[in-house]
């Protein structure tokens, strides 16, 4: 909205041209979203459902709640719902909207909020949604976001380690990008198990994506120097990323150990799809693997393990964890030596405390990011 206003107001007062500056929109959007979330979140948390633990079906067929982490029992969860509602007017105010193509961008934002609502309904449900129901909803939403990103016309994609570009038609790009978005949603969701873990890793990821969108892909001189295709629309996605960065930073104020509320599926799924959309907005399908190494390793390996186990089961060779006293086969050692998400293995097997997991995962991602980032954008 401010972007449109700037077009008309700058002729009356020159400084209004600053409303056309993406950097100004990024800074103001992040500060306003952070301030509003910081002020309103603790005042509205009483409207949130409380954590009831994991719901399982017993051998007798009864539904019971089991607390995986006693410290989270009774805490407000689903804070992502409040964060999304508080952030929405900030997006409408600061996100650059200038022409009819912006309707496609609004479609992308709608998909972000659909993803949040699916997590919210799951958070407040007495019996949480099943994996198939959530997975199908995520996949449809992800493909809808991917389609809106293409403007219905396909995409020019650049690749790491080469100056080659490839035009991918919409009927191929949507399923490929949709799967990447689906992975981003669910790996971020899987990492949300310890106070501050998913939030801090996501914060680093969004910060690096902002830099890539605004300072590399969106900057004609730097992109030319690095032999990367310049994208004039990249900077506007940096604005959206920064707005959510401000929202996340304010949330972490209350989610650092010991947390007073949790983002729930509403938050983790929302931030997951934001990471995926920002990655795709760079024009490269491989960026996600560079900017979110620990998020993908923590949650992604568990998804890969689940897919393999499902595959063996469908093939008629199910692999189960051996009972006490039974010998372990090679496959059982491969699949059950480590617990996933990886932060669970670190807590239960390596006996790391929750704070140790958060700090060590944060340091690992902080160390990997600049190395992978430089290799990715510099080596051609």
C-alpha positions in Angstrom: 0.0 0.0 0.0 2.8 2.4 0.9 4.6 1.6 -2.3 1.5 2.7 -4.3 1.1 5.8 -2.2 4.7 6.7 -2.9 4.0 6.9 -6.6 1.4 9.7 -6.1 2.8 11.5 -3.1 6.4 12.0 -4.3 5.3 14.7 -6.7 4.0 16.7 -3.7 6.9 16.1 -1.3 10.2 14.6 -2.5 11.1 12.5 0.5 8.0 10.3 -0.2 10.2 8.7 -2.9 11.7 6.7 0.0 8.5 4.7 0.0 9.8 3.2 -3.3 13.0 2.1 -1.6 13.0 -1.7 -0.9 15.6 -1.2 1.8 13.4 1.3 3.6 10.4 -1.1 3.3 12.5 -4.0 4.6 13.7 -2.1 7.6 10.4 -0.5 8.5 8.5 -3.7 7.9 10.8 -5.7 10.2 10.7 -3.1 13.0 6.9 -2.7 12.9 6.2 -6.4 12.8 8.7 -7.1 15.6 7.2 -4.3 17.8 3.6 -5.3 17.3 4.3 -9.0 17.9 6.4 -8.2 21.0 3.7 -5.9 22.4 0.6 -8.0 21.6 1.8 -11.7 21.9 1.9 -11.8 25.7 -1.4 -9.9 25.9 -3.2 -12.3 23.7 -1.6 -15.6 24.7 -4.6 -16.5 26.9 -6.6 -17.0 23.8 -4.4 -19.9 22.7 -4.9 -23.6 23.4 -2.5 -25.3 25.8 -0.1 -28.1 24.9 -1.6 -31.5 25.6 1.2 -33.7 24.3 1.2 -36.3 21.6 -2.0 -38.2 21.1 -1.6 -41.9 20.5 -3.9 -44.9 20.2 -3.3 -47.6 22.8 -3.4 -51.4 22.2 -7.0 -51.3 23.5 -7.9 -48.7 20.8 -8.3 -45.8 23.3 -7.0 -42.3 22.5 -4.6 -41.0 25.1 -2.3 -37.9 25.4 1.3 -38.6 26.2 3.6 -35.7 27.2 6.9 -36.1 25.2 8.3 -33.1 27.1 6.9 -32.5 30.6 8.3 -28.9 30.6 5.9 -28.0 27.8 2.8 -29.3 29.5 0.1 -26.6 29.9 2.0 -23.9 28.0 0.0 -21.9 25.4 0.7 -23.3 21.9 -0.3 -22.3 18.4 1.3 -18.8 18.8 1.9 -18.9 15.0 -1.8 -18.1 14.6 -1.5 -14.8 16.5 1.8 -13.9 14.9 0.3 -14.4 11.5 -2.7 -12.2 12.2 -0.6 -9.5 13.8 1.8 -9.6 10.8 -0.9 -9.5 8.1 -1.5 -5.7 8.2 2.2 -5.1 8.2 2.5 -7.2 5.0 -0.3 -5.3 3.3 1.3 -2.0 4.3 4.9 -2.6 3.4 5.0 -5.4 0.7 5.4 -3.7 -2.7 2.2 -3.9 -4.7 2.4 -2.0 -8.0 0.5 -3.7 -10.8 -1.7 -6.6 -11.8 1.2 -9.1 -11.4 0.9 -8.3 -7.7 -2.3 -10.4 -7.7 -0.1 -13.5 -8.2 2.0 -12.3 -5.2 -1.1 -12.0 -3.1 -1.9 -15.6 -4.1 1.5 -16.6 -2.7 0.8 -14.8 0.6 -2.6 -16.5 0.7 -0.9 -19.9 0.5 1.3 -18.9 3.4 -1.8 -18.2 5.5 -3.5 -21.4 4.4 -0.5 -23.3 5.6 -0.7 -21.5 8.9 -4.4 -22.2 9.3 -3.9 -26.0 8.7 -1.4 -26.0 11.5 -3.7 -23.9 13.7 -6.7 -26.2 13.3 -4.3 -29.1 14.1 -3.0 -27.3 17.2 -6.4 -26.7 18.7 -8.0 -30.0 17.7 -8.7 -32.5 20.5 -7.5 -35.3 18.3 -4.7 -33.9 16.0 -4.9 -34.4 12.2 -3.4 -37.6 10.8 -0.2 -37.5 8.8 -2.0 -38.2 5.5 -4.5 -35.4 6.0 -1.8 -32.9 6.9 0.5 -34.1 4.1 -2.1 -33.8 1.4 -3.1 -30.3 2.6 0.6 -29.2 2.7 1.2 -30.6 -0.8 -1.8 -28.9 -2.4 -0.9 -25.6 -0.7 2.7 -25.9 -1.7 1.8 -26.5 -5.3 -0.6 -23.6 -5.3 2.2 -21.3 -4.0 4.6 -22.6 -6.7 2.0 -22.0 -9.4 1.5 -18.4 -8.2 5.2 -17.8 -8.2 5.4 -18.7 -11.9 2.5 -16.3 -12.8 1.2 -19.3 -14.8 4.1 -19.0 -17.3 6.9 -21.2 -16.2 10.3 -20.1 -14.8 13.8 -19.4 -15.8 16.1 -21.3 -13.4 19.8 -20.8 -12.8 22.0 -23.6 -11.4 25.0 -23.7 -9.0 28.5 -24.1 -10.4 27.5 -23.0 -13.9 26.3 -20.0 -15.8 23.6 -22.0 -17.5 20.0 -21.1 -17.3 17.1 -23.4 -18.0 13.5 -22.6 -18.8 11.2 -25.0 -16.9 7.6 -25.0 -18.1 4.9 -24.5 -15.5 3.7 -28.2 -15.7 7.2 -29.3 -14.6 8.1 -26.5 -12.3 5.0 -26.7 -10.1 5.5 -30.3 -9.0 9.2 -29.9 -8.5 8.9 -26.6 -6.6 5.9 -28.0 -4.7 7.9 -30.9 -3.4 10.7 -28.5 -2.3 8.1 -26.4 -0.5 6.5 -29.5 1.1 10.0 -30.4 2.4 10.6 -27.0 3.8 7.3 -27.0 5.6 7.8 -30.4 7.2 11.5 -30.1 8.1 10.8 -26.9 9.9 7.8 -28.4 11.6 9.9 -31.4 12.7 12.6 -29.1 14.3 10.0 -27.5 16.6 10.6 -29.7 19.6 12.9 -27.7 21.9 12.5 -24.1 23.2 14.1 -21.8 20.6 15.5 -24.4 18.3 13.3 -24.1 15.2 13.1 -20.3 15.8 16.8 -19.7 15.9 17.6 -21.9 12.9 14.8 -20.3 10.9 16.1 -16.8 11.9 19.5 -17.6 10.5 17.9 -19.1 7.3 15.7 -16.1 6.7 18.6 -13.7 7.4 20.7 -15.4 4.7 17.8 -15.5 2.3 17.3 -11.8 2.7 20.9 -11.1 1.9 20.8 -13.4 -1.2 17.5 -11.8 -2.5 18.4 -8.2 -1.9 22.2 -8.0 -2.1 23.0 -10.7 -4.7 20.1 -11.7 -7.0 18.3 -8.4 -6.7 21.4 -6.2 -7.2 22.3 -5.8 -10.9 26.0 -5.0 -10.4 26.7 -7.8 -7.8 24.7 -10.3 -9.8 26.6 -9.4 -13.0 30.0 -9.7 -11.1 29.0 -13.2 -9.7 27.6 -14.4 -13.1 24.2 -14.8 -11.6 21.0 -13.8 -13.5 19.6 -10.6 -12.0 16.0 -10.7 -11.0 14.3 -7.3 -10.6 11.5 -8.9 -8.4 13.9 -10.5 -5.9 14.1 -7.4 -3.7 10.3 -7.4 -3.1 10.5 -10.9 -1.7 13.4 -9.7 0.5 10.8 -7.3 2.0 8.4 -10.1 2.8 11.3 -12.2 4.3 12.4 -9.3 6.5 8.8 -8.7 7.8 8.6 -12.4 8.9 12.1 -12.1 10.3 10.9 -9.3 12.6 7.9 -11.3 13.6 10.1 -14.3 14.4 12.6 -12.2 16.4 9.9 -10.9 18.6 8.5 -14.4 19.2 11.9 -15.7 20.2 11.9 -13.1 23.0 9.2 -15.2 24.7 10.3 -18.6 23.4 13.9 -18.7 24.6 14.5 -21.1 27.5 12.3 -21.4 29.6 9.6 -20.5 27.1 6.3 -19.1 28.1 4.5 -20.1 24.8 5.2 -22.2 21.7 4.6 -21.5 18.0 2.9 -24.9 17.4 2.2 -26.3 13.9 0.6 -22.9 13.0 4.0 -21.2 13.3 6.4 -23.9 12.2 4.4 -24.6 9.0 4.0 -20.9 8.3 7.8 -20.2 8.7 8.6 -23.4 6.8 6.7 -22.3 3.7 8.1 -18.7 4.0 11.6 -20.3 3.8 10.6 -22.3 0.8 9.0 -19.4 -1.1 12.0 -17.1 -0.4 14.3 -19.8 -1.6 12.4 -20.3 -4.9 12.2 -16.5 -5.3 16.0 -16.5 -5.8 15.4 -18.4 -9.1 17.4 -21.4 -8.0 15.9 -24.7 -7.0 19.0 -25.7 -4.9 19.2 -22.7 -2.6 17.1 -24.4 0.2 19.9 -26.9 0.7 22.4 -24.1 1.2 20.6 -21.8 3.5 19.0 -24.3 5.9 21.6 -27.1 6.5 20.7 -27.9 10.1 17.0 -27.6 9.6 17.1 -30.1 6.7 19.5 -32.4 8.5 17.4 -32.3 11.7 14.0 -32.8 10.3 14.7 -34.0 6.7 16.6 -37.1 7.7 13.5 -38.3 9.7 11.3 -37.8 6.6 13.7 -39.8 4.5 13.8 -42.6 7.1 10.0 -42.6 7.2 9.7 -42.8 3.4 12.2 -45.8 3.3 10.3 -47.6 6.0 7.0 -47.1 4.2 8.6 -48.3 1.0 9.9 -51.5 2.6 6.4 -52.1 4.1 4.7 -51.6 0.8 7.2 -54.0 -0.8 6.2 -56.6 1.7 9.4 -56.4 3.8 8.5 -54.3 6.8 11.3 -53.2 9.1 10.5 -52.9 12.8 12.6 -51.9 15.8 13.8 -55.1 17.5 12.3 -56.1 20.8 14.5 -56.3 23.9 16.8 -59.3 23.7 16.4 -59.8 19.9 19.5 -59.5 17.6 19.7 -56.6 15.2 19.7 -57.1 11.5 21.8 -54.7 9.3 18.7 -52.9 8.2 17.5 -52.4 11.7 20.9 -51.0 12.7 20.7 -48.6 9.8 17.2 -47.4 10.6 17.0 -47.5 14.4 20.4 -46.7 15.7 19.6 -43.0 15.4 16.4 -41.3 16.5 14.8 -38.6 14.4 14.3 -35.7 14.5 18.0 -35.5 15.2 17.6 -33.3 18.2 15.8 -36.2 19.9 18.8 -38.4 19.3 21.0 -35.7 20.8 18.8 -35.4 23.9 18.0 -39.1 24.5 21.1 -40.9 23.3 23.9 -38.3 23.6 22.3 -36.9 26.8 22.6 -33.3 25.7 20.4 -30.8 27.5 17.8 -28.8 25.6 20.0 -25.7 25.8 23.0 -27.6 24.5 21.1 -28.8 21.5 19.9 -25.3 20.7 23.3 -23.6 21.0 25.2 -26.4 19.2 22.8 -26.7 16.3 22.8 -22.9 16.1 26.6 -22.8 16.0 26.7 -25.6 13.4 24.3 -23.8 11.1 26.1 -20.5 11.7 29.4 -22.2 10.7 28.0 -24.0 7.7 26.0 -21.1 6.2 28.9 -18.8 5.1 30.9 -21.7 3.8 28.1 -23.2 1.7 26.9 -19.7 0.8 30.3 -18.6 -0.6 30.7 -21.9 -2.5 27.2 -21.6 -3.9 27.4 -18.0 -5.2 31.1 -17.8 -6.0 32.1 -21.1 -7.7 31.2 -21.0 -11.4 
